[in-house]
Amino acid sequence: MTKREEYEQRAEQLLMPVIQENGFELVDVEYVKEAGTRYLRAYIDKEGGITIDDCELVSRAFGQLLDAEDFIEESYVLEVSSPGLGRPLKKEKDFVRSIGKDVEVKLFKPLSKEKKEKDFLGTLKSYDGAFVTIVQESGEELTLERSAIALIRLAFVW
């Protein structure tokens, strides 16, 4: 397990009681480095959407727990926020909740030499842990290996 994975896992364990106590859903925890600064981010949600007050409540409680445990060696910025509209599908429950909805899919590399396309749009038909099936606008079904997908998220339809 990498240090990043360890930090994310421990942070999630610390955060879960706060999340459950307040009736929220923990969407994701990530520990990343961007432009030389490290961030510990927690994405939370609830039915009807998250408010700034919700984020503040979780941030204060989570921050106190992190200070008490002090397991992250480097300095970092703590952020607690809503996953937003462009929320990626990462966990099994994200996929299950999104079946029947339009998704954007970006692959790491094209499907083949003939088909250079890496970006797809369609309706999520199924997910079984290893494969994702979408139905494109043309009606064509496309089944993709989960490991080949760089990003999958709910699509914005303007």
Secondary structure as a PSIPRED ss2 file (coil, helix, strand):
# PSIPRED VFORMAT (PSIPRED V4.0)

   1 M C   1.000  0.000  0.000
   2 T C   1.000  0.000  0.000
   3 K H   0.000  1.000  0.000
   4 R H   0.000  1.000  0.000
   5 E H   0.000  1.000  0.000
   6 E H   0.000  1.000  0.000
   7 Y H   0.000  1.000  0.000
   8 E H   0.000  1.000  0.000
   9 Q H   0.000  1.000  0.000
  10 R H   0.000  1.000  0.000
  11 A H   0.000  1.000  0.000
  12 E H   0.000  1.000  0.000
  13 Q H   0.000  1.000  0.000
  14 L H   0.000  1.000  0.000
  15 L H   0.000  1.000  0.000
  16 M H   0.000  1.000  0.000
  17 P H   0.000  1.000  0.000
  18 V H   0.000  1.000  0.000
  19 I H   0.000  1.000  0.000
  20 Q H   0.000  1.000  0.000
  21 E H   0.000  1.000  0.000
  22 N C   1.000  0.000  0.000
  23 G C   1.000  0.000  0.000
  24 F C   1.000  0.000  0.000
  25 E E   0.000  0.000  1.000
  26 L E   0.000  0.000  1.000
  27 V E   0.000  0.000  1.000
  28 D E   0.000  0.000  1.000
  29 V E   0.000  0.000  1.000
  30 E E   0.000  0.000  1.000
  31 Y E   0.000  0.000  1.000
  32 V E   0.000  0.000  1.000
  33 K E   0.000  0.000  1.000
  34 E E   0.000  0.000  1.000
  35 A C   1.000  0.000  0.000
  36 G C   1.000  0.000  0.000
  37 T E   0.000  0.000  1.000
  38 R E   0.000  0.000  1.000
  39 Y E   0.000  0.000  1.000
  40 L E   0.000  0.000  1.000
  41 R E   0.000  0.000  1.000
  42 A E   0.000  0.000  1.000
  43 Y E   0.000  0.000  1.000
  44 I E   0.000  0.000  1.000
  45 D E   0.000  0.000  1.000
  46 K C   1.000  0.000  0.000
  47 E C   1.000  0.000  0.000
  48 G C   1.000  0.000  0.000
  49 G C   1.000  0.000  0.000
  50 I C   1.000  0.000  0.000
  51 T C   1.000  0.000  0.000
  52 I H   0.000  1.000  0.000
  53 D H   0.000  1.000  0.000
  54 D H   0.000  1.000  0.000
  55 C H   0.000  1.000  0.000
  56 E H   0.000  1.000  0.000
  57 L H   0.000  1.000  0.000
  58 V H   0.000  1.000  0.000
  59 S H   0.000  1.000  0.000
  60 R H   0.000  1.000  0.000
  61 A H   0.000  1.000  0.000
  62 F H   0.000  1.000  0.000
  63 G H   0.000  1.000  0.000
  64 Q H   0.000  1.000  0.000
  65 L H   0.000  1.000  0.000
  66 L H   0.000  1.000  0.000
  67 D H   0.000  1.000  0.000
  68 A H   0.000  1.000  0.000
  69 E H   0.000  1.000  0.000
  70 D C   1.000  0.000  0.000
  71 F C   1.000  0.000  0.000
  72 I C   1.000  0.000  0.000
  73 E C   1.000  0.000  0.000
  74 E C   1.000  0.000  0.000
  75 S C   1.000  0.000  0.000
  76 Y C   1.000  0.000  0.000
  77 V E   0.000  0.000  1.000
  78 L E   0.000  0.000  1.000
  79 E E   0.000  0.000  1.000
  80 V E   0.000  0.000  1.000
  81 S E   0.000  0.000  1.000
  82 S C   1.000  0.000  0.000
  83 P C   1.000  0.000  0.000
  84 G C   1.000  0.000  0.000
  85 L C   1.000  0.000  0.000
  86 G C   1.000  0.000  0.000
  87 R C   1.000  0.000  0.000
  88 P E   0.000  0.000  1.000
  89 L C   1.000  0.000  0.000
  90 K C   1.000  0.000  0.000
  91 K C   1.000  0.000  0.000
  92 E H   0.000  1.000  0.000
  93 K H   0.000  1.000  0.000
  94 D H   0.000  1.000  0.000
  95 F H   0.000  1.000  0.000
  96 V H   0.000  1.000  0.000
  97 R H   0.000  1.000  0.000
  98 S H   0.000  1.000  0.000
  99 I C   1.000  0.000  0.000
 100 G C   1.000  0.000  0.000
 101 K C   1.000  0.000  0.000
 102 D E   0.000  0.000  1.000
 103 V E   0.000  0.000  1.000
 104 E E   0.000  0.000  1.000
 105 V E   0.000  0.000  1.000
 106 K E   0.000  0.000  1.000
 107 L E   0.000  0.000  1.000
 108 F C   1.000  0.000  0.000
 109 K C   1.000  0.000  0.000
 110 P C   1.000  0.000  0.000
 111 L C   1.000  0.000  0.000
 112 S C   1.000  0.000  0.000
 113 K C   1.000  0.000  0.000
 114 E C   1.000  0.000  0.000
 115 K C   1.000  0.000  0.000
 116 K C   1.000  0.000  0.000
 117 E C   1.000  0.000  0.000
 118 K C   1.000  0.000  0.000
 119 D E   0.000  0.000  1.000
 120 F E   0.000  0.000  1.000
 121 L E   0.000  0.000  1.000
 122 G E   0.000  0.000  1.000
 123 T E   0.000  0.000  1.000
 124 L E   0.000  0.000  1.000
 125 K E   0.000  0.000  1.000
 126 S E   0.000  0.000  1.000
 127 Y E   0.000  0.000  1.000
 128 D C   1.000  0.000  0.000
 129 G C   1.000  0.000  0.000
 130 A C   1.000  0.000  0.000
 131 F E   0.000  0.000  1.000
 132 V E   0.000  0.000  1.000
 133 T E   0.000  0.000  1.000
 134 I E   0.000  0.000  1.000
 135 V E   0.000  0.000  1.000
 136 Q C   1.000  0.000  0.000
 137 E C   1.000  0.000  0.000
 138 S C   1.000  0.000  0.000
 139 G C   1.000  0.000  0.000
 140 E C   1.000  0.000  0.000
 141 E E   0.000  0.000  1.000
 142 L E   0.000  0.000  1.000
 143 T E   0.000  0.000  1.000
 144 L E   0.000  0.000  1.000
 145 E E   0.000  0.000  1.000
 146 R H   0.000  1.000  0.000
 147 S H   0.000  1.000  0.000
 148 A H   0.000  1.000  0.000
 149 I E   0.000  0.000  1.000
 150 A E   0.000  0.000  1.000
 151 L E   0.000  0.000  1.000
 152 I E   0.000  0.000  1.000
 153 R E   0.000  0.000  1.000
 154 L E   0.000  0.000  1.000
 155 A C   1.000  0.000  0.000
 156 F C   1.000  0.000  0.000
 157 V C   1.000  0.000  0.000
 158 W C   1.000  0.000  0.000
